Amino acid sequence: MIWVNGVPQANVDPTDRGIAYGDGLFATMRTGAEGILFFETHQARLTAGAARLRFQWQMNEALQQQLQALAIEYPQHCIKLIVSRGVGGRGYAPPEPEIVKPTEIVSVHTIPSHYAQWQQRGICLKTSSIRLGLQPLLAGIKHLNRLEQVLIKSYPLPQGFDDWLVADIEDNIIESSMANIFFIKGNQVLTPSLAQCGVAGVMREHVMLALLEQHLNIECLPVGAERLIEFDSAFITNSILGIVDVLAIDSLTFTRTPITAQLRQTLSLTL
């Protein structure tokens, strides 16, 4: 189930800059009984990301209606939206702004069945030997060039581990291979700063807001790998899997926190 610029099963132009250079953005959005969860936040992040890449794009009414109609038709699914700068010639230089016509690719996918199991039992993370490079101009946005994540996921996980934990080249913890991460010590919640690299997920934003509403102290700071021993609990978040407890990182173990169950209920994230 794929649509390109609103046309079902259409092809993408081989000169599209998303293919040539990863020149674009994407969002993965979970659907529920009433439509796409946190739809306005997804829209805002895509629009801001396009501006960071220096091309103009906003979701038009036709695309909004298509996405919401698909969400009603396919509840408890994942809708992926890719927005590239569009067709361009050979060479890195982008087309002049007045002739840019972004490409929009929509696809519908089932949610992996093990995500519900992860929510129920928690997961274990293994630190990846691959480090993320630093690029503040791209930090935070979900751009199409995800080769670092491709390399990370190309290595098989050791038995007993569910995902990779990823640090940057300065050995600061950033995220898992597919999700943002939070750490808890008492009533203090800490999530890594993403000023230099990493993806600032939509779910991360809503979890931070929900934690503030629960009057918990939350900070966004660099988290050196040596600090992992300080924390009592940890959890990961993304728009599809919701919120999942981290039971272990390498040989360190963590206790489950009631905060995650409260957040899942508050944000309607239970799978």
Residue pairs with C-beta under 8 A, 6 or more apart in sequence:
1 8
1 107
1 108
2 8
2 9
2 10
2 105
2 106
2 107
3 9
3 10
3 66
3 105
3 106
3 107
4 10
4 11
4 12
4 103
4 104
4 105
5 103
5 104
6 62
6 63
6 66
6 104
12 18
12 19
12 103
12 105
13 87
13 103
15 87
15 88
15 89
16 84
16 86
16 87
16 88
16 103
17 23
17 24
17 84
17 85
17 86
17 87
17 88
17 94
18 24
18 82
18 84
18 85
18 103
18 144
19 84
20 88
21 92
21 145
22 143
22 144
22 145
22 146
22 147
23 53
23 84
23 85
23 88
23 94
23 144
24 53
24 82
24 83
24 84
24 85
24 102
24 103
24 143
24 144
25 46
25 49
25 50
25 53
25 82
25 83
25 84
25 141
25 142
25 143
25 144
26 80
26 81
26 82
26 83
26 142
26 144
27 42
27 45
27 46
27 80
27 81
27 142
27 202
27 239
28 78
28 79
28 80
28 238
28 239
28 240
29 36
29 37
29 38
29 39
29 42
29 67
29 71
29 78
29 79
29 80
29 81
29 239
30 36
30 37
30 76
30 77
30 78
30 79
30 111
30 239
30 240
30 242
31 37
31 70
31 71
31 74
31 75
31 76
31 77
31 78
31 79
32 71
32 75
32 76
32 268
33 75
35 68
35 71
35 72
36 42
36 67
36 68
36 71
36 79
37 239
37 268
37 269
38 202
38 203
38 206
38 239
39 67
39 68
41 202
41 205
41 206
42 81
42 202
42 239
43 59
43 64
45 141
45 142
45 200
45 202
46 57
46 59
46 81
46 83
47 57
47 58
47 59
48 141
49 141
49 142
49 143
50 56
50 57
50 83
50 102
52 137
52 138
52 141
53 85
53 141
53 143
54 94
55 85
55 94
55 97
55 100
55 102
56 97
56 100
57 83
57 102
63 104
63 106
66 106
67 79
67 81
67 106
70 79
70 106
70 108
71 77
71 79
74 108
76 111
76 271
77 108
77 109
77 110
77 111
78 108
78 109
78 110
78 111
78 240
79 106
79 107
79 108
79 109
80 105
80 106
80 107
80 108
80 109
81 104
81 105
81 106
82 103
82 104
82 105
82 106
82 144
83 102
83 103
83 104
83 105
84 102
84 103
84 105
84 144
85 94
85 95
85 100
85 102
85 103
86 95
86 100
86 101
86 102
86 103
87 95
87 101
87 103
88 94
88 95
89 95
94 100
111 240
111 271
112 240
115 240
115 241
115 242
115 244
115 271
116 271
118 162
118 241
118 244
119 241
119 242
119 243
119 244
119 264
119 270
119 271
121 247
122 244
122 245
122 246
122 247
122 256
123 162
123 163
123 236
123 244
123 245
123 246
123 247
124 160
124 161
124 162
124 246
124 247
124 248
124 249
125 161
125 162
125 163
125 164
125 165
125 176
125 236
125 246
125 248
125 249
125 250
126 157
126 158
126 161
126 163
126 164
126 165
126 249
126 250
127 164
127 165
127 166
127 167
127 225
127 249
127 250
128 152
128 155
128 164
128 165
128 166
128 167
128 177
130 148
130 151
130 152
130 155
130 166
131 166
131 167
131 168
131 169
131 171
132 148
132 166
132 167
132 168
132 169
132 174
132 197
132 198
133 148
133 168
133 169
133 197
134 168
134 169
134 170
134 196
134 197
135 196
135 197
136 195
136 196
138 197
139 194
139 195
139 196
139 197
139 198
140 194
140 195
140 198
140 199
140 200
141 199
141 200
142 199
142 201
149 177
149 178
152 164
152 166
152 177
153 164
153 177
155 164
157 163
157 164
163 176
163 177
163 178
163 179
163 236
164 176
164 177
165 173
165 176
165 181
165 249
165 250
166 173
166 174
166 175
166 176
166 177
167 173
167 174
167 225
168 174
168 196
168 197
168 198
171 224
171 225
171 226
172 192
172 193
172 222
172 223
172 224
172 225
173 181
173 192
173 223
173 224
173 225
173 227
173 228
174 192
174 194
174 197
174 198
175 181
175 192
175 194
175 198
175 199
176 236
178 238
178 241
179 201
179 236
179 237
179 238
179 241
179 244
180 191
180 192
180 198
180 199
180 200
180 201
180 203
180 204
180 236
180 237
180 238
181 191
181 192
181 234
181 235
181 236
181 237
181 246
182 189
182 190
182 191
182 207
182 234
182 235
182 236
182 237
183 189
183 190
183 191
183 223
183 228
183 231
183 233
183 234
184 190
184 231
184 232
184 233
184 234
184 235
184 257
184 259
185 230
185 231
185 232
186 232
187 216
187 217
188 216
188 217
188 218
188 219
189 211
189 216
189 217
189 218
189 219
189 259
190 218
190 219
190 220
190 221
190 223
190 231
191 204
191 208
191 218
191 219
191 220
192 198
192 220
192 221
192 222
192 223
193 220
193 221
193 222
193 223
194 200
194 220
201 237
201 238
201 239
202 239
203 237
203 238
203 239
203 242
203 243
204 237
206 267
207 237
207 243
207 263
207 267
208 218
208 220
210 263
210 266
210 267
211 218
211 259
211 263
212 218
214 259
214 262
216 259
228 249
228 252
229 252
231 254
232 254
232 255
232 257
233 245
233 246
233 254
233 255
233 256
233 257
233 259
234 245
234 246
234 249
234 254
235 243
235 244
235 245
235 246
235 257
235 259
235 260
236 243
236 244
236 246
237 243
237 244
241 271
242 264
242 267
242 269
242 270
242 271
243 260
243 263
243 264
243 267
243 269
244 260
245 254
245 256
245 257
245 260
246 254
247 253
247 254
247 256
248 254
263 269
264 270
